[in-house]
Amino acid sequence: MSEYILEIENLTKEFPGVIALENVNVKIKKGEIHSICGENGAGKSTLMSVISGVYPKGSYEGIVKFKGHETNYSSVKDSEKEGLAIIHQELALSPYLSIYENMFLGHMETKFGIINWDKYLIESKKYLNIVGLNETPETIVSKLGVGKQQLVEIARALSKKTDFIILDEPTSSLNDDESDKLLNLMLEFKKQGITLVMISHKLNEVLKVADSVTILRDGKSITTYDVKESNLTEEMIIKDMVGRDLTQRFPERKSSAGDTLMEVKNWTVYHPDYHDIKVIDNASFYLRKGEILAFCGPMGAGRTELMMSLFGRSYGFHSEGELYIKGKRQNFNNPREAISSGLGYISEDRKSLGLILIQDIKTNITHSSLGKISSFGVIDNQKEIKIAEHYRNELKIRTPSINQYVRNLSGGNQQKVAVSKALMTDPEILIVDEPTRGIDIGAKTEIYGIMNEMITAGKSIIMVSSELPEALGMADRIYVMNEGKIKGELNKDEATQEKIMHLALVG
């Protein structure tokens, strides 16, 4: 029997006007951790969708062999029956059901139309123990953090008797501690003979756990490395991903911060549901003209809640404190007032809060600035097209047309649309929350370049980032938060990862 559990030969998948995959060849050994790396739009998600049956046999050319035979899947159900499970970056759990109901949803057995709930309640505990989730099975999923929800997804996959798991960006929404736990769990599964495929932009994590790495670029398989035999490095992966050397991940920029542009004093925000709980407690900070100011801290530190509350009270039941822009006190009641005063915001959750996925690129870019392209309530279509094309070219949004639906774009290009939307409002201060979450190294460098260009043009940026190298590489100053409080401030010259973590945990 072949040592390969999955073999892909000359796979080609086309969409109208786009070749997503072209003659892709990949072989994955049984019982290994195999990573698929590539820029956004390289074809990684399309490849996984073909493997798992999202795109059925007949919709693509080439051969996919699983466990020694050519697959003929018509849906995901067919691949699940053969022990293959895929865990998407966007978790597919029902927030209103319990852990154990989510685990067995869609594959429960019935007797005379009746479900034996006690049986599944007991069985769920076995899988929760395997993944190390110490929660009662009856817990409603919406009460769990993202890291624990990820473990529920894995337990759900195991409950289907799977021996081949695909994980798409499994740690993109996790903090460092949660990521380490998940990576260690993957290594434990490998010992048990389970094969894992990991799609990830976090190359340090790839090198930590992967046995082999396949690089995709522009829909083509470039090469496959044996991690140990090749002495594989991040630089080697990056070069194959982007087709060139990226010698400077964080573009150089001379710091020339000016006078104080924005100041926040004694800002306190109360929980939207539990009105006596302070989510932000007496936070004070300032932002200077022409600087990038970063906010760091562990998951749940309150960084996003602070920024949303400042942006027209987008978060919280009630907020107290003082906000000054150019020395003038502001009291925004909604995001529209914040935008009118020169404040822009790019959400960390671009798919739910930042973009309208079922609309086209053109509409997404312009819908926060309709006053600039309309007269007496009527939109000037030619002006809208001209502006959208401008941002498409300036930000290098990879798309055949500005009429393309945003949902069909890669993560990096979706982020560029979100940035375009914010830039069109012409903000003096731009808040960017996790600006490079879930996008590849090449797209990250492009986003960093856009941020630097804004600073050169005299704008100011507040950046929330969970990636400490990103904060250290881009920011002029860093505020460290935890438990809703600002624990300390560091200048660029003195900041290190160790100091940031010390401030967050000790203060």
C-alpha positions as CSV (number, residue, x, y, z in Angstrom):
1,M,0.0,0.0,0.0
2,S,1.2,3.5,-0.8
3,E,2.8,5.6,2.0
4,Y,0.7,8.5,0.8
5,I,-2.8,8.9,2.2
6,L,-3.6,11.8,-0.3
7,E,-2.3,12.2,-3.8
8,I,-3.2,15.1,-6.1
9,E,-2.2,14.9,-9.8
10,N,-2.4,17.7,-12.4
11,L,-5.4,19.3,-10.6
12,T,-7.0,22.3,-12.5
13,K,-10.0,24.3,-11.2
14,E,-11.5,27.2,-13.1
15,F,-14.1,29.8,-12.3
16,P,-15.5,32.2,-14.8
17,G,-12.6,34.3,-16.0
18,V,-10.2,32.9,-13.4
19,I,-7.9,29.9,-13.2
20,A,-7.8,29.2,-9.5
21,L,-5.7,26.0,-9.7
22,E,-3.4,25.0,-12.6
23,N,-1.8,21.5,-12.8
24,V,-1.3,21.3,-9.0
25,N,0.5,18.2,-7.7
26,V,0.7,17.4,-4.0
27,K,1.4,14.2,-2.0
28,I,0.7,13.9,1.7
29,K,2.1,11.0,3.8
30,K,0.0,9.1,6.3
31,G,0.5,10.3,9.8
32,E,2.3,13.5,9.1
33,I,1.6,17.2,9.6
34,H,1.7,18.7,6.1
35,S,1.5,22.5,5.7
36,I,0.2,24.4,2.7
37,C,1.6,27.9,2.4
38,G,1.0,30.6,-0.1
39,E,-0.1,34.2,-0.5
40,N,-3.8,35.1,-0.4
41,G,-5.3,34.1,-3.7
42,A,-2.7,31.4,-4.3
43,G,-5.4,28.7,-4.3
44,K,-5.1,27.2,-0.9
45,S,-8.7,27.3,0.1
46,T,-9.8,26.2,-3.4
47,L,-7.5,23.2,-3.1
48,M,-9.0,22.2,0.2
49,S,-12.5,22.6,-1.1
50,V,-11.7,20.2,-4.0
51,I,-10.2,17.7,-1.6
52,S,-13.1,17.8,0.8
53,G,-15.9,17.6,-1.8
54,V,-17.1,21.2,-1.6
55,Y,-16.4,21.3,-5.3
56,P,-17.7,17.9,-6.6
57,K,-16.1,15.5,-9.0
58,G,-16.7,16.9,-12.6
59,S,-16.2,20.5,-11.6
60,Y,-12.4,20.2,-11.9
61,E,-9.8,18.4,-14.0
62,G,-7.2,16.1,-12.7
63,I,-7.0,13.3,-10.1
64,V,-7.5,13.3,-6.4
65,K,-6.7,10.0,-4.6
66,F,-7.6,9.4,-1.0
67,K,-6.5,6.2,0.8
68,G,-5.4,4.7,-2.5
69,H,-8.5,5.2,-4.6
70,E,-9.7,8.1,-6.8
71,T,-12.3,10.1,-5.1
72,N,-15.8,10.7,-6.5
73,Y,-17.3,13.1,-4.0
74,S,-20.5,14.9,-4.7
75,S,-20.5,16.7,-1.3
76,V,-18.7,17.1,2.0
77,K,-20.8,14.3,3.4
78,D,-19.0,11.8,1.1
79,S,-15.5,12.8,2.3
80,E,-16.6,12.7,5.9
81,K,-17.8,9.1,5.5
82,E,-14.2,8.3,4.5
83,G,-12.7,9.9,7.6
84,L,-11.8,13.3,6.2
85,A,-12.8,16.5,8.1
86,I,-12.1,20.2,7.4
87,I,-12.1,22.9,10.0
88,H,-12.5,26.3,8.4
89,Q,-11.0,29.6,9.6
90,E,-14.6,30.9,10.1
91,L,-15.9,28.4,12.7
92,A,-19.1,26.7,11.7
93,L,-20.7,26.3,15.1
94,S,-24.2,27.3,16.1
95,P,-23.8,29.8,19.0
96,Y,-27.2,28.9,20.4
97,L,-26.6,25.2,20.9
98,S,-24.6,23.4,23.5
99,I,-21.1,22.0,23.0
100,Y,-22.3,18.4,22.7
101,E,-25.2,19.4,20.4
102,N,-22.8,21.1,18.1
103,M,-20.4,18.1,18.2
104,F,-23.0,15.7,16.9
105,L,-25.1,18.0,14.8
106,G,-25.8,16.4,11.4
107,H,-24.6,12.9,12.3
108,M,-26.8,11.8,15.1
109,E,-28.4,8.4,15.0
110,T,-32.1,8.0,15.8
111,K,-34.3,5.1,16.9
112,F,-37.9,5.4,15.7
113,G,-37.1,9.1,15.1
114,I,-36.0,9.7,18.6
115,I,-32.5,10.9,19.6
116,N,-30.8,9.4,22.6
117,W,-29.4,12.6,24.1
118,D,-27.9,10.9,27.1
119,K,-25.8,8.7,24.9
120,Y,-24.3,11.7,23.1
121,L,-23.9,13.7,26.3
122,I,-21.7,10.8,27.7
123,E,-19.9,10.3,24.4
124,S,-19.0,14.0,24.1
125,K,-17.0,13.9,27.3
126,K,-14.6,11.4,25.8
127,Y,-13.8,13.7,22.9
128,L,-13.6,16.8,25.1
129,N,-11.0,15.0,27.3
130,I,-9.0,14.2,24.1
131,V,-8.8,17.8,23.1
132,G,-8.3,19.0,26.6
133,L,-11.4,21.2,26.9
134,N,-12.5,21.3,30.5
135,E,-16.1,22.6,30.0
136,T,-19.4,20.8,30.7
137,P,-20.9,19.5,27.5
138,E,-24.1,21.4,28.2
139,T,-22.4,24.8,28.0
140,I,-23.8,27.0,25.3
141,V,-21.1,27.7,22.6
142,S,-21.6,31.4,22.6
143,K,-20.3,31.5,26.2
144,L,-16.9,30.2,25.1
145,G,-13.9,32.1,23.8
146,V,-12.6,31.6,20.3
147,G,-9.8,29.3,21.4
148,K,-12.3,26.9,23.2
149,Q,-14.7,27.1,20.2
150,Q,-11.7,25.9,18.1
151,L,-11.4,22.9,20.4
152,V,-15.1,22.1,20.0
153,E,-14.6,22.1,16.2
154,I,-11.8,19.6,16.6
155,A,-13.8,17.4,19.0
156,R,-16.6,17.5,16.5
157,A,-14.2,16.3,13.7
158,L,-13.0,13.5,16.0
159,S,-16.5,12.4,16.8
160,K,-16.9,11.6,13.1
161,K,-14.2,9.0,13.4
162,T,-11.8,11.1,11.2
163,D,-8.2,10.2,10.6
164,F,-7.4,13.1,8.2
165,I,-8.0,16.7,9.4
166,I,-7.6,19.9,7.4
167,L,-7.1,23.0,9.6
168,D,-7.5,26.4,7.8
169,E,-5.6,29.1,9.7
170,P,-6.3,27.4,13.0
171,T,-4.5,30.0,15.2
172,S,-5.4,33.2,13.4
173,S,-7.8,34.3,16.1
174,L,-5.9,32.8,19.1
175,N,-3.5,34.4,21.5
176,D,0.0,32.9,22.0
177,D,-1.0,30.6,24.9
178,E,-4.0,29.2,23.0
179,S,-2.0,28.8,19.9
180,D,0.7,26.8,21.7
181,K,-1.9,24.5,23.2
182,L,-3.4,23.9,19.8
183,L,-0.1,23.2,18.2
184,N,0.8,20.7,20.9
185,L,-2.6,19.0,20.4
186,M,-1.8,18.6,16.7
187,L,1.5,17.0,17.6
188,E,-0.3,14.6,20.0
189,F,-2.8,13.7,17.2
190,K,0.2,12.9,14.9
191,K,1.5,10.4,17.5
192,Q,-1.9,8.7,17.3
193,G,-1.6,8.3,13.5
194,I,-3.9,11.1,12.5
195,T,-2.8,13.0,9.4
196,L,-3.1,16.8,9.5
197,V,-3.0,19.4,6.9
198,M,-2.4,22.9,8.2
199,I,-3.0,26.1,6.2
200,S,-1.2,29.0,7.9
201,H,0.4,32.3,7.4
202,K,2.2,32.1,10.7
203,L,5.5,30.6,9.4
204,N,7.1,30.2,12.8
205,E,4.2,27.9,13.8
206,V,4.5,26.0,10.5
207,L,8.2,25.3,11.1
208,K,7.4,24.3,14.7
209,V,5.0,21.4,13.9
210,A,5.1,20.6,10.1
211,D,7.0,17.6,8.7
212,S,6.6,18.8,5.1
213,V,5.5,22.1,3.4
214,T,4.0,22.6,0.0
215,I,4.2,26.1,-1.5
216,L,1.4,27.4,-3.8
217,R,1.8,30.5,-5.9
218,D,-0.7,31.9,-8.4
219,G,-2.7,28.7,-8.4
220,K,0.4,26.5,-9.1
221,S,2.3,24.1,-6.8
222,I,5.9,25.4,-6.7
223,T,7.6,22.9,-4.5
224,T,7.3,20.6,-1.5
225,Y,10.0,20.6,1.3
226,D,10.8,18.1,3.9
227,V,11.3,20.5,6.8
228,K,14.2,18.7,8.5
229,E,16.1,17.5,5.4
230,S,15.9,20.9,3.8
231,N,16.7,22.8,7.0
232,L,13.7,24.9,6.0
233,T,13.6,28.6,7.1
234,E,11.0,31.3,7.0
235,E,13.0,33.2,4.4
236,M,13.0,30.1,2.0
237,I,9.2,29.8,2.3
238,I,8.6,33.5,1.8
239,K,10.8,33.6,-1.3
240,D,8.8,30.7,-2.9
241,M,5.5,32.2,-1.8
242,V,6.0,35.6,-3.4
243,G,8.5,34.7,-6.1
244,R,11.1,37.2,-4.7
245,D,13.1,38.0,-1.6
246,L,11.4,40.1,1.0
247,T,14.4,41.6,2.7
248,Q,12.5,44.2,4.6
249,R,9.2,42.9,6.1
250,F,8.6,46.2,7.9
251,P,9.3,49.1,5.4
252,E,11.6,51.7,6.9
253,R,10.1,55.0,7.9
254,K,11.7,58.0,9.6
255,S,9.8,59.0,12.7
256,S,8.8,62.6,12.7
257,A,5.9,62.9,15.2
258,G,4.6,66.3,15.8
259,D,2.2,67.9,18.3
260,T,-0.5,66.1,20.1
261,L,-3.4,65.5,17.8
262,M,-5.8,63.4,19.9
263,E,-6.0,62.9,23.7
264,V,-8.2,60.6,25.8
265,K,-8.6,61.2,29.5
266,N,-10.0,58.9,32.2
267,W,-12.0,56.9,29.6
268,T,-14.3,54.3,31.2
269,V,-16.7,52.0,29.3
270,Y,-19.4,49.8,30.8
271,H,-20.4,46.3,29.4
272,P,-23.3,46.5,26.9
273,D,-25.2,43.7,28.7
274,Y,-24.0,43.9,32.3
275,H,-24.2,47.6,33.0
276,D,-22.2,47.6,36.2
277,I,-19.1,46.0,34.8
278,K,-16.3,48.2,33.6
279,V,-14.8,46.8,30.4
280,I,-12.4,49.8,30.1
281,D,-11.3,51.3,33.4
282,N,-10.0,54.9,33.5
283,A,-7.8,54.7,30.3
284,S,-5.8,57.8,29.3
285,F,-3.5,58.2,26.3
286,Y,-2.4,60.6,23.6
287,L,-1.6,60.4,19.8
288,R,0.7,62.8,18.0
289,K,0.5,64.0,14.5
290,G,2.4,61.8,12.1
291,E,3.0,58.7,14.3
292,I,1.8,55.1,14.5
293,L,0.7,54.3,18.0
294,A,0.2,50.6,18.8
295,F,-2.0,49.0,21.5
296,C,-0.8,45.5,22.6
297,G,-2.0,43.1,25.2
298,P,-3.5,39.6,25.6
299,M,-6.8,38.5,24.2
300,G,-9.6,40.1,26.1
301,A,-7.4,43.0,27.3
302,G,-10.0,45.6,26.1
303,R,-8.1,47.0,23.2
304,T,-10.9,46.6,20.6
305,E,-13.6,47.7,23.1
306,L,-11.6,50.9,23.8
307,M,-11.3,51.8,20.1
308,M,-14.9,51.0,19.2
309,S,-16.2,53.1,22.1
310,L,-14.1,56.1,20.9
311,F,-15.4,55.6,17.4
312,G,-18.9,57.1,17.9
313,R,-19.8,54.9,20.9
314,S,-19.8,51.7,18.8
315,Y,-19.4,49.6,21.9
316,G,-20.7,49.7,25.4
317,F,-23.8,50.6,27.4
318,H,-22.3,53.9,28.6
319,S,-18.9,55.6,28.4
320,E,-17.4,58.3,30.6
321,G,-14.3,60.5,30.1
322,E,-12.9,63.1,27.8
323,L,-11.9,62.9,24.1
324,Y,-10.0,65.7,22.5
325,I,-9.1,66.1,18.8
326,K,-6.9,69.1,17.9
327,G,-7.6,70.4,21.4
328,K,-11.3,70.5,20.9
329,R,-13.5,68.3,23.1
330,Q,-15.6,65.8,21.2
331,N,-18.7,63.9,22.1
332,F,-19.5,61.5,19.2
333,N,-22.9,59.9,19.5
334,N,-22.5,57.6,16.4
335,P,-19.8,56.6,13.9
336,R,-21.1,59.1,11.3
337,E,-20.1,62.0,13.6
338,A,-16.7,60.4,14.2
339,I,-16.1,60.1,10.5
340,S,-17.2,63.7,9.9
341,S,-14.6,64.8,12.5
342,G,-11.7,63.0,10.7
343,L,-11.7,59.7,12.6
344,G,-11.6,56.5,10.6
345,Y,-11.9,52.9,11.7
346,I,-11.0,49.5,10.2
347,S,-12.5,46.6,12.2
348,E,-10.7,43.5,13.1
349,D,-13.7,41.5,11.9
350,R,-13.8,42.7,8.3
351,K,-16.3,40.1,7.2
352,S,-19.0,40.9,9.8
353,L,-18.3,44.6,10.6
354,G,-16.1,46.0,7.9
355,L,-17.5,44.8,4.6
356,I,-20.7,43.8,2.9
357,L,-19.7,40.5,1.3
358,I,-22.7,40.2,-1.0
359,Q,-22.0,43.6,-2.6
360,D,-19.3,44.5,-5.1
361,I,-15.9,46.1,-4.6
362,K,-17.1,49.5,-5.9
363,T,-20.0,49.7,-3.5
364,N,-18.0,48.6,-0.5
365,I,-15.3,51.3,-1.2
366,T,-17.8,54.2,-1.5
367,H,-20.7,53.5,0.8
368,S,-19.2,55.3,3.8
369,S,-18.6,58.4,1.6
370,L,-21.7,58.7,-0.5
371,G,-21.8,62.5,-0.1
372,K,-18.6,62.7,-2.2
373,I,-20.1,60.9,-5.2
374,S,-23.7,62.1,-5.1
375,S,-25.7,65.3,-5.8
376,F,-29.2,65.9,-4.4
377,G,-29.3,62.3,-3.3
378,V,-28.4,60.9,-6.7
379,I,-25.2,58.9,-7.0
380,D,-22.9,59.9,-9.9
381,N,-22.1,56.4,-11.3
382,Q,-19.2,57.5,-13.4
383,K,-17.6,59.3,-10.4
384,E,-18.1,56.2,-8.3
385,I,-16.4,54.0,-10.9
386,K,-13.5,56.4,-11.3
387,I,-12.8,56.5,-7.5
388,A,-13.1,52.7,-7.1
389,E,-10.7,52.2,-10.0
390,H,-8.3,54.6,-8.3
391,Y,-8.2,52.7,-5.1
392,R,-8.0,49.4,-7.0
393,N,-4.9,50.5,-8.7
394,E,-3.3,52.4,-5.8
395,L,-3.7,49.5,-3.3
396,K,-3.1,46.8,-6.0
397,I,-6.4,45.0,-5.3
398,R,-6.2,41.8,-7.3
399,T,-9.5,41.4,-9.1
400,P,-10.7,41.2,-12.7
401,S,-13.3,43.9,-12.0
402,I,-14.5,46.4,-9.4
403,N,-17.9,44.7,-10.0
404,Q,-16.6,41.5,-8.4
405,Y,-18.4,40.5,-5.2
406,V,-16.1,41.0,-2.1
407,R,-16.9,37.5,-0.8
408,N,-15.0,36.1,-3.8
409,L,-11.8,37.9,-2.9
410,S,-8.9,36.5,-0.9
411,G,-8.4,37.7,2.6
412,G,-5.6,40.1,1.7
413,N,-7.6,41.7,-1.1
414,Q,-10.7,42.0,1.2
415,Q,-8.5,43.8,3.7
416,K,-7.4,46.2,0.9
417,V,-11.0,47.0,0.1
418,A,-11.6,47.7,3.8
419,V,-8.6,50.0,3.8
420,S,-9.8,51.7,0.6
421,K,-13.2,52.3,2.2
422,A,-11.6,54.0,5.2
423,L,-9.1,56.1,3.1
424,M,-12.0,57.4,1.0
425,T,-13.4,59.1,4.1
426,D,-10.1,61.0,4.2
427,P,-9.4,60.5,8.0
428,E,-6.8,62.5,9.8
429,I,-6.7,59.7,12.4
430,L,-7.1,56.1,11.3
431,I,-7.8,53.3,13.8
432,V,-6.8,49.9,12.4
433,D,-7.7,46.9,14.5
434,E,-5.5,43.8,13.6
435,P,-4.6,45.2,10.2
436,T,-3.0,42.0,8.9
437,R,-5.0,39.2,10.6
438,G,-5.4,36.2,8.3
439,I,-3.4,37.6,5.3
440,D,-0.1,36.4,3.9
441,I,3.4,37.9,4.2
442,G,3.3,39.7,0.8
443,A,0.0,41.3,1.5
444,K,1.1,42.3,5.0
445,T,4.1,44.2,3.5
446,E,1.8,46.0,1.1
447,I,-0.5,47.0,4.0
448,Y,2.5,48.2,6.0
449,G,3.6,50.3,3.0
450,I,0.1,51.9,2.8
451,M,0.3,52.8,6.5
452,N,3.7,54.4,6.0
453,E,2.4,56.4,3.1
454,M,-0.4,57.7,5.3
455,I,2.1,58.8,7.9
456,T,4.3,60.5,5.2
457,A,1.1,62.4,4.1
458,G,0.7,63.8,7.7
459,K,-1.9,61.4,8.9
460,S,-1.8,59.5,12.3
461,I,-2.6,55.8,13.0
462,I,-3.7,53.9,16.0
463,M,-2.9,50.2,15.5
464,V,-4.3,47.3,17.6
465,S,-2.1,44.3,17.1
466,S,-1.8,40.8,18.7
467,E,1.4,40.2,16.7
468,L,4.2,41.7,18.8
469,P,6.8,41.7,16.0
470,E,4.3,43.8,13.9
471,A,3.9,46.3,16.7
472,L,7.6,46.5,17.3
473,G,8.4,46.8,13.6
474,M,5.8,49.5,12.8
475,A,5.0,51.6,15.9
476,D,6.6,54.7,17.2
477,R,5.1,54.1,20.6
478,I,3.3,51.2,22.3
479,Y,0.6,51.2,25.0
480,V,0.2,47.9,26.8
481,M,-3.3,46.9,28.0
482,N,-4.7,44.1,30.2
483,E,-8.0,43.7,32.1
484,G,-9.4,46.9,30.6
485,K,-6.6,49.1,32.0
486,I,-3.5,50.7,30.3
487,K,-0.6,49.1,32.1
488,G,2.2,51.1,30.6
489,E,3.8,52.9,27.7
490,L,7.0,52.1,25.7
491,N,8.9,54.1,23.1
492,K,10.1,52.3,20.0
493,D,13.8,52.4,21.1
494,E,13.1,50.7,24.5
495,A,10.3,48.3,23.5
496,T,10.9,44.5,23.4
497,Q,8.6,41.5,23.4
498,E,9.7,40.7,27.0
499,K,8.9,44.2,28.2
500,I,5.5,44.2,26.6
501,M,4.6,40.9,28.2
502,H,6.0,42.0,31.6
503,L,3.8,45.2,31.5
504,A,0.7,43.2,30.4
505,L,1.1,40.6,33.2
506,V,2.8,42.5,36.0
507,G,2.2,46.2,35.2
